[in-house]
Amino acid sequence: MNSQSGLIPRLPEGRWALFLDIDGTLLEHAAHPDAVSVSEELRVLLERIERRLDGALAFITGRSIAAVDHLFDPLKLRIAGLYGLEHRLLPNGQVEAADEPADMAALADEIELELASKAVYVERKGPVLAIHTRAAPQLLKRATELVGAALARLPKGYRVIAGNAGVELMPLEAAKGAAIRRFMQLDPFSGRRPVFLGDDTSDENGFDTVNALGGISIRVKPQGETAARFAIEDVAGAIAWLGANFGDPAGAALPLRALSA
């Protein structure tokens, strides 16, 4: 899709369900995933939004639930972690976790031997393997080759997702759209209209799902083709838009850039 000028006003009054990616959407990317931090202002905003939406707010993220809880401590929200391979359906409920298969562990060991000493961070997330090349962009091509070659050695049912600054290997069932659909079948999300904000290729499946459900899909810092219907230019703009539409009913409406074919 190509961008064109266009504005969407403040969301109309209604029953909304909000789904949020984290990295690149609520938090600026860093060379290492652990180098980011969450401000108290963002925590307070998310708490306020959750109350206003009667709990219909969930993170949809590639991070593990444990990592998100550590990052946002003490705030705990409903969440789908590892692209939907982990779930917590209640803010303080039980976590449906995912373990690292033996074949994925062996593969991660091999890739770490080649790349971990070259400013590349190999992140082991149970059944998901993420290779972060933000600190060494010249190695993105090699990382992608290694992960692509690994597909032939793994059982069927895995796929490769290339991102803006890295590449990930994950099971086919790891899909943000499926995670959103699961939440939408449950209280307090059921019967509401979904809104999803994301920033990367791994969010495209979520945009497709939200579009099919008649919701609003928003890509932050869009690059190239996207299924999202609207765009926000940066993380600061995304947080301001969330605050104006969900956090402060008296706040000024902020524009989204419409995207069309």
N, C-alpha and C positions, 0 to 999 in steps of 0.2 A: 504494500500500500504506500501511496505517496501522501505527504502531508499537505493540507491546505488551510487557509485561515478559517477559523470558525470558533465559536464560543458555545459552551454549555453553561447555562446559568446555575445558580444554586440548585441542588437537587430538590425536587418537590417533596412536600410532606408525604410520607408513606412508610411502609414497613420495609426497611432495608436490612440486608445481611452483608457484612463487610469482611472481606478476605484480604490479607496483607502478606506479601512477600517481605523479607527483611533486608537482606544485603542488596544495596543499590537502590532500594525503594525507601526504606526508613532510615538506613544507615549508609554513609558513604563507604565504598570499598576501601580496603587496605591491602598492603602486600601480603599480610598474613591474616586469616580470619579471626585470630585471637587479638589482633591489634585494634579492633574497633571497641567503642564504648557507647553506652546508652546514657543520655542525659536525664536528669530528674524531670525536666520539662516534658520529654517524650513519654516517660512512664506515666506522669500525671495525665497527659492527654489521652493515652490509651485507656487508662482507668475510667476517665470521664466518658469516652466513647462507648466503652463496654456497658456502662450504666445506662446511657441514653438509648442504646440498642437492646436493652434488656438481655444482654449476654450474647447477642448475635454477632460476635466478632471472633475471628480465628486467624492465627498465623498459618500460612501455607508456605513452607520453607524447605530448602535443601539441607539445612542444619539439623542435627539431632535435637530431640526435645531436651535432653540434658544440657546441651550447649546453649540452647535458647534460654532455659531457666537460669543458668548461670549468668548469662549476659544481662537479662532483664530483672534479676533478683532485686526485690522480693516479689515482683509482679509475675503472676502465672495466669495465662489465658488458655482458652481452648486452642488446640494446635494440631496440625498434621506436619510431622517432621520427616526428613529423608524422602521428600516428594510424595508423602502419603504412605510410606512403609511403616511409619510410627504414628500413633494417634493418642491424643488425650481429649476425650469428648466433653469433659467437665473441667473447669479451671483448676481444681485441686483433686481431680479424679485419677484413676489408675492409668498408667502409661502402657499402651500396647507397643512393646519394643520389638526391634529386629536385630538379630545377631549376624556376625560376619561369617559367611560360609568358608569352609577350608580352602576351596579353590580360589576364592577372592583374596584370602589372606596370603596365599602363596604368590599370587600375581602381584599384590601390593608390595611384598618383600622384594621382588625382582625389580619393579619400577623404582622403588626407593633407592636401591643400590646404584642405579644409573643416574637418577635425577636429583635426589635429595641433597647432594652436596653442591648443587649448581644454582642455588637461590630459588629452586622450585620446591613448593610445599606439597607433599603427597598426603592428602587427608583421608584417613580410613574411617568410614562412617557405616560400619556394619556391612550390609550388602551393597553399599554405594562406595565407589572409589572416585575421589575428586583430586585432580592435579591442577594446582594453582600456579600460573606462570606470570602473574601480574608483576613480580619483581624481576622476571627474566623473559620478557615477551619474545625474544628470539628463539626460545625453546618450545613455544607453543606448537609449532609444526611437528617437532620430534615427539612431544608428549601425545599429540593426536595420533601419530603413527603407532606408537607403542600400544595405546589403548585400542586402536582399530585392529591391530594384529592379535590382541588378546581375545577378541571375540571368537576366533576360531578354536581357541583352547578351552573356552568355557562351555557349560551346557547351554542348550538353546534357551532363549528367554531373556537375553540381555540386549541392551542397546547403548549406543554412544551419543552423548549430547555435547556438542561443542558450544562453549560460551564465549563471552566477550574477552575473557582473560584466563581461559583454562578449558579443561575438558573433563567429562565425567562418564563413568561406566556404571550402569544401574540396571536392575531388573525391569522388564517391560511393564510390570504392574506399578512401578514407581511413576506416578503421573499426577500432577497437581489438579488436573481436571477431575479425575476420579475422586480425589480427596474432597474437592469442593462439592461434588454431587453427594458424597456420603453425608457431609454436614447438612446439606440442604434437605435431606430426608428426615432430619432430627430436629427436635425442639432445642433452642428457640429459633432456628433458621427456617424451618418449614413454613411455607406460605409467604415468604418474603422475597424481595427482588435482590439478586446478588450484585455486589460491586467488588471487583478484584483489581488490585494494583500490583504490578510486577515490572521487572526491568530487563529480563534476559530471555534467551531462547528457551530456557527451561520453563518459562512462564507462558509460552504460547499455547500449550495445551489447556491451561487454565483460562486464557482469553477465549479460546474456541468454546469451551464449556459454558462460560458465563454468557457469551453471545447467544448460544443456543437456548439458554434459559431466559432470554429476554432481559439480561442484566446490562451492566455498564463495565466495559473493560478498558483499563487505562495503563499505558506503558510509560514508564519513567525513562527519560533520556533515550527515546527510540532510535534505533540504528537499523536501517534497511527495512526489509519486509516485516510486517507484523500483522497479527489478526486483531490487535487491539483497535477499538473504535476511537479512542481519544488518547492524547498525550500530555504529559507534564514534563517540563524541561529539566528538572533536577530534583534532588532529594529534598532540599529546602522547600521547593514549590509543592511537592507531594505532601509534606507535613502541614504546610499552611492550608492546602486545600482540604485535607482531612479535618483540621481544626475548624475551618469555616463551615463545613458541611455537617460534621458530626459532633464536634466538640463544643462549639459555641454558637447557639442558635441566633445570637445577635451579631455574629461576626460578618464581615464584608464578604460577599460572594467573590470567588476567585475563578478565573477562566481555565478551561481545558482547551487544548488545540484539537480540533476535530481532524480525524484521519479518514481519508476516502480513497477509493481506487482511482 
